[in-house]
Amino acid sequence: MAHIDYFFATVSPYTYLAGTRLEEIAHKYGATVAYKPLDVLTLFSRTGGVKPAERHESRKEYRLQELRRQAAKADLKLNLQPMFWPTNPAPSSYAIIAAAMAGGGDLGGLVHGYCRACWAEERNIAEDEVVRDVLAAHGFDPKLADSGLLLGAETYANNLEEAVSRGVFGAPFYIVGQERFWGQDRLDDLDLHLAGKL
């Protein structure tokens, strides 16, 4: 059975644009998924990337065009300049880590729910009320937002270190064995790889 390590950031528009395609692909091949939220801005600084706010104007302009096009292709609503971005991704990430440990809900839906809240619903995923609401909406106990803080913080930091050590430099990022796939636009390649065609 294949296993996918999924490194992502709840404030990443590209993680949002991945939708729930990873879960569909994993289901198709009976693959397991380990969800590994991380601090993508710190990842950029550790791996030679540049934070969006510090990029050259031409890159900023291209990013907005690309986001608009990718959202249209994915048929997902996307606010190019959301009210609550950038925001602190830690609370939503800690909640995902706690939910993964607790089980019982829709983990893939939870990840997408936080991303959608940020990029399509004008909600601040750093706020306790939003964190709890999205947990409940995907079948998890909202109290996980409180109980998982210590473990969440430790795991969140460890995810970043693991990502750096395994060659991850952006989000979303998918690893199967030694094969690495960067970006939601590489999900078709991940699908083909799991099918043994790539």
C-alpha positions, -999 to +999 in steps of 0.1 A: +000+000+000+013+034-009+019+061+016+019+099+010+035+124+033+016+157+027+034+189+038+011+219+035+002+253+050-032+265+059-024+300+047-011+288+013-035+296-016-020+267-035-029+243-007-064+257-010-064+252-047-055+216-043-091+211-029-097+175-019-080+160-049-053+144-028-079+125-008-096+114-040-063+101-054-054+084-021-088+067-021-084+055-057-051+037-048-058+027-012-029+050-001-025+063+034-018+100+040+001+117+068-009+153+072+020+175+081+011+212+085+041+236+087+052+272+088+057+279+051+072+313+055+099+299+078+103+271+052+110+296+025+137+313+045+153+280+054+153+267+018+162+297-003+127+309-011+114+345-008+083+355+012+055+368-011+057+403+003+094+405-004+093+393-041+099+415-071+068+433-084+069+412-116+067+380-095+039+394-074+019+403-105+024+369-121+014+352-088-020+370-089-026+360-125-016+324-119-038+322-088-068+336-108-062+310-136-057+281-113-088+289-093-108+290-125-094+256-136-103+242-102-137+258-102-130+273-067-139+307-055-107+326-045-102+361-031-069+373-044-064+396-015-082+381+015-090+403+045-072+380+069-040+372+051-013+369+061-025+356+094-010+332+120-014+296+107-004+280+140-039+277+156-054+260+126-023+238+122-024+227+158-061+219+154-053+197+124-026+179+143-049+173+173-077+161+149-053+137+132-045+122+166-081+120+178-095+106+145-132+102+138-137+131+114-129+142+079-093+152+081-089+161+044-120+182+046-107+199+077-075+210+059-095+223+030-120+239+054-093+261+070-079+270+036-114+278+022-121+300+053-090+320+046-091+322+008-128+322+000-148+331+031-130+361+046-125+344+080-095+346+102-082+311+108-061+324+137-092+331+158-104+305+183-140+308+172-131+300+135-108+272+145-135+255+166-162+261+140-142+244+112-134+215+135-170+209+143-181+213+107-158+184+098-168+160+125-143+168+152-147+179+188-142+217+189-124+213+222-095+199+203-086+235+197-077+238+234-065+203+243-040+199+214-019+230+220+012+216+235+014+185+212+005+207+183+033+232+188+059+204+192+046+185+161+043+217+140+080+225+147+090+189+140+071+190+107+092+219+096+125+202+105+114+170+087+104+190+057+137+208+054+156+175+058+135+158+031+139+184+004+105+202+008+107+239-001+070+249-007+034+240-001+016+219-009+043+192-012+037+155-016+063+127-010+059+090-019+091+071-010+118+091-027+095+108-052+086+144-045+058+164-060+055+202-055+023+221-060-013+214-065-006+214-103+015+182-098-014+161-084-019+146-119+017+134-118+012+120-083-018+101-096+003+087-126+031+078-102+008+058-080-006+041-111+029+030-120+030+051-151+054+078-140 
